[in-house]
């Protein structure tokens, strides 16, 4: 019997911060589940967000945009992979 194939969403995002608050935003992002920091410079942070749906990614990005010191959080790219249920 075949296992069902489930979608898994992976997105990149760029977060613009107030430079004086970048370290605080980085600390908050490091504590978020399914968020990985890939780099930062000049008040901008690049992250990857993973989840089971576009809605999950959007909700996470909304939480990021509400962090103290965040000016803007924008999704740049989304990719969907199909994986078998474990």
KESEBA-262472 format. One record per residue: residue in three letters; x, y, z negated of N, C-alpha, C, O in turn. Coordinates in steps of 0.2 Angstrom, whole numbers, padded with zeros to 4 digits, always signed. Each point is the difference from the previous one (the first is absolute). Example, Ala and Ser with C-alpha at 12.3 -4.5 7.8 and 13.67 -1.06 7.14 Angstrom:
BEGIN
ALA+0066-0028-0039-0004+0006+0000+0004+0006+0000+0005-0001-0003;SER-0007+0006+0007+0004+0006-0001-0004+0005-0003+0003+0006-0001;
END
This chain:
BEGIN
UNK+0004-0006+0000-0004+0006+0000+0004+0006+0000+0005+0001-0004;UNK-0006+0004+0008+0004+0006+0000-0002+0005-0005-0006+0001-0002;UNK+0011+0002-0001-0001+0005-0005-0002+0007+0003+0002+0001+0006;UNK-0007+0003-0009-0002+0006+0003+0006+0005+0001+0004+0000-0005;UNK-0004+0004+0010+0005+0005+0001-0002+0007-0003-0006+0002+0002;UNK+0009+0001-0006-0002+0006-0003+0005+0006+0002+0006-0001+0001;UNK-0009+0007+0000+0004+0006+0002+0004+0002-0006-0003+0000-0006;UNK+0009+0003+0007+0004+0003-0005+0003+0006+0003+0003+0000+0006;UNK-0005+0006-0009+0002+0007+0003+0006+0002-0003+0001+0000-0006;UNK+0003+0003+0010+0007+0003-0002+0000+0007+0003-0002+0001+0006;UNK+0003+0005-0010+0000+0006+0003+0006+0004-0003+0002-0001-0005;UNK+0000+0006+0009+0005+0004-0002-0003+0007-0001-0005+0002+0003;UNK+0008+0002-0008-0003+0007-0001+0006+0004-0002+0005-0002-0003;UNK-0006+0009+0004+0004+0005-0002-0003+0004-0005-0006+0002+0001;UNK+0009+0000-0006-0003+0004-0006+0005+0006+0000+0006-0001-0001;UNK-0010+0007+0001+0004+0006-0001-0001+0002-0007-0006+0000-0003;UNK+0011+0002-0001+0000+0002-0007+0003+0007-0001+0003+0002+0004;UNK-0005+0001-0009+0003+0006-0003+0007-0003-0002+0000-0004-0004;UNK+0005+0007+0007+0007-0002-0002+0002-0001-0007+0003-0005-0002;UNK-0006+0009-0002+0001+0000-0008-0003-0006-0003+0001-0002-0005;UNK-0006-0001+0009-0004-0005-0003+0001-0007+0004-0003-0005-0002;UNK+0008+0005+0006+0001-0006+0004+0002-0006-0004-0002-0006+0001;UNK+0006+0007-0006+0002-0006-0005-0006-0003-0004+0000-0006+0000;UNK-0004+0011-0002-0006-0003-0003-0005-0004+0004-0002-0005-0002;UNK+0002+0007+0009-0004-0003+0005+0003-0007+0001-0003-0005+0001;UNK+0010+0005+0000+0003-0006+0001-0001-0005-0006-0001-0006+0002;UNK+0001+0008-0008-0001-0004-0006-0007-0003+0001-0001-0006-0002;UNK-0004+0010+0003-0007-0002+0001-0001-0005+0005-0003-0006-0001;UNK+0006+0007+0007+0000-0005+0005+0003-0007-0001-0002-0005+0002;UNK+0008+0006-0006+0003-0007-0002-0004-0004-0004+0001-0006+0000;UNK-0006+0009-0004-0004-0004-0004-0007-0002+0003-0004-0004-0003;UNK+0004+0006+0010-0007-0002+0003+0001-0007+0003+0005-0002+0004;UNK-0010-0002-0004+0000-0007+0003-0001+0001+0007-0004+0004+0003;UNK+0008-0008+0001+0000-0001+0007+0002+0007+0004-0002+0001+0006;UNK+0006+0003-0010+0003+0005+0003+0008+0000+0000+0002-0002-0006;UNK+0001+0003+0011+0008-0001+0000+0003+0006+0003-0002+0003+0006;UNK+0006+0000-0010+0004+0006+0003+0005-0002+0004+0004-0004-0001;UNK-0003+0008+0007+0005-0002+0005+0005+0005+0001+0006-0001+0002;UNK-0007+0007-0005+0004+0006+0000-0003+0006-0001-0006+0001+0000;UNK+0011+0004-0002-0003+0007-0002+0006+0005+0001+0006-0001-0001;UNK-0008+0007+0004+0004+0006+0000-0004+0006+0002-0005+0000+0003;UNK+0008+0005-0006-0003+0007+0001-0008+0000-0002-0003+0004+0004;UNK+0001-0007-0009-0007+0000-0002-0004-0004+0004-0006+0000-0001;UNK+0008-0004+0005-0004-0005+0004+0002-0007-0002+0006-0002-0001;UNK-0011-0003+0000+0001-0007-0002-0003-0004+0005-0006+0001+0003;UNK+0009-0006-0001-0003-0005+0005-0001-0007-0004+0004-0002-0003;UNK-0010+0000+0004-0002-0006-0004-0004-0005+0005-0002+0002+0005;UNK+0002-0008-0007-0004-0005+0003-0005-0003-0005+0001-0001-0006;UNK-0007+0001+0008-0006-0002-0004-0003-0007+0003-0001+0000+0007;UNK+0000-0005-0011-0003-0006+0003-0006-0002-0004-0002+0002-0005;UNK-0003-0005+0009-0006-0002-0003-0004-0004+0004+0002-0002+0006;UNK-0008+0000-0008-0004-0005+0004-0005+0004+0005-0004-0004+0003;UNK+0003+0010-0003-0004+0004+0004+0002+0007+0001+0004+0003-0004;UNK-0006+0000+0009+0001+0007+0002-0003+0004-0006+0003+0005-0002;UNK-0008-0007-0001-0003+0004-0006+0004+0000-0006+0001+0005-0003;UNK+0002-0011+0002+0005-0001-0006+0006+0005+0001+0002+0004-0004;UNK+0001-0004+0010+0005+0005+0002-0002+0007-0001+0003+0004-0003;UNK-0009-0002+0006-0003+0007-0001-0001+0002-0007+0002+0006-0002;UNK-0004-0011-0002-0001+0002-0007+0006+0001-0004+0001+0004-0004;UNK+0004-0008+0006+0007+0001-0003+0003+0007+0002+0003+0003-0004;UNK-0004-0002+0010+0003+0007+0003-0004+0006-0003+0003+0005-0002;UNK-0009-0006+0000-0004+0005-0003+0002+0001-0007+0001+0006-0003;UNK+0001-0012-0001+0003+0001-0007+0007+0004+0001+0001+0004-0005;UNK+0003-0006+0010+0006+0003+0000-0001+0008+0002+0004+0004-0003;UNK-0009-0002+0007-0001+0007+0001-0002+0004-0006+0001+0006+0000;UNK-0003-0010-0005-0003+0004-0006+0006+0000-0005-0001+0003-0006;UNK+0007-0006+0007+0005+0001-0005+0002+0007-0001+0001+0004+0005;UNK+0001-0002-0011+0003+0006-0001+0006+0002+0004+0005-0004-0001;UNK-0005+0009+0005+0006+0001+0003+0000-0001+0008+0004+0001+0004;UNK-0009-0005-0002-0001-0002+0007-0004+0005+0003-0005+0003-0002;UNK+0008-0001+0008-0003+0005+0004-0005-0003+0005-0005+0002+0002;UNK+0008-0007+0001-0004-0004+0005+0003-0007+0001+0006-0002-0002;UNK-0011-0003+0003+0002-0007+0001-0003-0002+0007-0007-0001+0000;UNK+0010-0001+0005-0002-0002+0006+0002-0007+0003+0006-0001-0001;UNK-0011-0003+0003+0002-0006+0003+0003+0001+0007-0003+0004+0003;UNK+0008-0007-0002+0003+0001+0006-0001-0006+0005-0001+0001+0006;UNK+0001-0007-0009-0001-0006+0005-0003-0006-0004+0001+0000-0006;UNK-0006-0004+0009-0003-0006-0004+0001-0006+0005-0001+0001+0006;UNK+0003-0006-0009+0001-0006+0004-0004-0006-0004+0000+0000-0006;UNK-0004-0004+0010-0004-0005-0003+0003-0007+0002+0001-0001+0006;UNK+0001-0003-0011+0002-0007+0002-0005-0005-0003-0004+0002-0005;UNK+0004-0007+0008-0005-0006-0002+0004-0005-0003+0005-0003+0003;UNK-0007+0001-0009+0003-0005-0004-0005-0005-0003-0005+0002-0001;UNK+0007-0008+0001-0004-0005-0003-0001+0001-0007+0004+0002-0004;UNK-0010-0004+0001-0002+0000-0007+0005-0005-0003+0001-0005+0002;UNK+0001+0007-0008+0005-0004-0004-0004-0004-0005+0003-0004-0004;
END
